[in-house]
């Protein structure tokens, strides 16, 4: 007799996700260090023209805004590493269902399954 319902998929090795998360973490930290050095090097000293000073200030502000998004992603990555450590990695933080490996391969820091992520994006998830 054929079994009805979902076919249980074999889970990927959690250590592969850990390696991926650490690689993303290192990339973000490298970008942050690059942006920090660039921001420090774009100095207003010696610039007499008000337009040049405004452009330099805008460039510095833009670099720091970009690092804000990187900082948010870094927090999500570190939370995913903690979930790997405590055994809750790959489990939706909202409904408790398993997050599919394909989703985790694409986004290893995912907190939610696809359904809950869609609900969160529509503002329908209580967190």
C-alpha positions as CSV (number, residue, x, y, z in Angstrom):
1,X,0.0,0.0,0.0
2,X,1.4,3.4,-1.0
3,X,2.2,5.8,1.8
4,X,0.3,9.1,1.7
5,X,1.6,12.5,2.7
6,X,5.1,14.0,2.5
7,X,8.1,11.9,1.7
8,X,10.7,12.4,4.4
9,X,13.8,13.9,2.9
10,X,17.2,13.1,4.2
11,X,18.8,16.0,6.0
12,X,22.1,17.5,5.0
13,X,25.1,17.5,7.3
14,X,24.7,20.4,9.8
15,X,28.5,21.0,9.6
16,X,28.1,21.9,6.0
17,X,25.8,24.7,7.0
18,X,28.1,25.7,9.8
19,X,31.0,26.1,7.2
20,X,28.7,28.1,4.9
21,X,27.6,30.4,7.8
22,X,31.2,31.0,8.9
23,X,32.2,31.8,5.3
24,X,29.4,34.3,5.0
25,X,30.3,35.8,8.4
26,X,34.0,36.2,7.3
27,X,32.9,37.9,4.0
28,X,30.7,40.4,5.9
29,X,33.5,41.2,8.4
30,X,36.0,41.6,5.5
31,X,33.5,44.0,3.8
32,X,33.0,45.9,7.0
33,X,36.8,46.3,7.5
34,X,37.2,47.5,3.9
35,X,34.3,50.0,4.4
36,X,35.8,51.2,7.7
37,X,39.2,51.8,6.1
38,X,37.6,53.6,3.1
39,X,35.5,55.8,5.5
40,X,38.6,56.7,7.5
41,X,40.6,57.5,4.4
42,X,38.0,59.9,2.9
43,X,38.9,62.8,5.1
44,X,37.8,66.4,4.6
45,X,41.1,67.9,5.6
46,X,42.7,69.8,2.8
47,X,39.4,70.1,0.9
48,X,38.5,73.7,0.5
49,X,35.5,73.3,-1.9
50,X,32.2,73.0,-0.2
51,X,30.9,70.7,-2.9
52,X,33.8,68.3,-2.4
53,X,33.2,68.3,1.3
54,X,29.5,67.5,0.8
55,X,30.4,64.7,-1.6
56,X,32.9,63.2,0.9
57,X,30.3,63.4,3.7
58,X,27.7,61.8,1.5
59,X,30.1,59.0,0.5
60,X,31.0,58.3,4.2
61,X,27.4,58.2,5.2
62,X,26.5,55.8,2.4
63,X,29.3,53.5,3.4
64,X,28.1,53.5,7.0
65,X,24.5,52.8,5.9
66,X,25.6,49.8,3.8
67,X,27.3,48.4,6.9
68,X,24.0,48.7,8.7
69,X,22.5,46.1,6.4
70,X,25.6,44.0,6.7
71,X,25.4,44.2,10.5
72,X,21.8,43.0,10.4
73,X,22.8,40.0,8.2
74,X,25.7,39.3,10.6
75,X,23.3,39.1,13.5
76,X,21.1,36.7,11.6
77,X,24.2,34.5,10.8
78,X,25.4,34.5,14.4
79,X,21.9,33.5,15.6
80,X,21.9,30.6,13.1
81,X,25.3,29.5,14.4
82,X,23.8,29.5,18.0
83,X,20.8,27.4,16.7
84,X,23.4,24.9,15.3
85,X,25.0,24.8,18.7
86,X,21.8,24.3,20.6
87,X,20.3,21.8,18.1
88,X,17.4,24.0,16.9
89,X,18.9,24.8,13.5
90,X,16.6,24.0,10.6
91,X,13.5,24.2,12.7
92,X,11.1,27.1,12.0
93,X,11.2,29.6,14.9
94,X,7.5,30.2,14.5
95,X,5.7,26.9,13.8
96,X,8.3,24.4,14.7
97,X,8.3,22.6,11.4
98,X,11.4,21.6,9.6
99,X,12.9,24.1,7.2
100,X,13.8,22.5,3.9
101,X,17.4,21.9,3.0
102,X,17.0,23.7,-0.3
103,X,15.9,26.8,1.6
104,X,18.8,26.4,4.1
105,X,21.3,25.9,1.2
106,X,20.1,29.2,-0.4
107,X,19.8,31.1,2.9
108,X,21.5,29.2,5.8
109,X,20.5,31.8,8.4
110,X,16.8,31.3,7.6
111,X,14.7,31.4,10.8
112,X,11.4,30.5,9.2
113,X,10.0,27.9,6.8
114,X,8.7,29.3,3.5
115,X,5.1,29.6,4.7
116,X,6.0,31.5,7.9
117,X,8.5,33.7,6.0
118,X,5.7,34.7,3.7
119,X,3.4,35.4,6.6
120,X,6.2,37.5,8.3
121,X,6.7,39.6,5.1
122,X,3.0,40.3,5.0
123,X,3.1,41.4,8.7
124,X,0.9,38.4,9.8
125,X,3.5,36.8,12.1
126,X,3.5,37.5,15.8
127,X,7.0,37.7,17.0
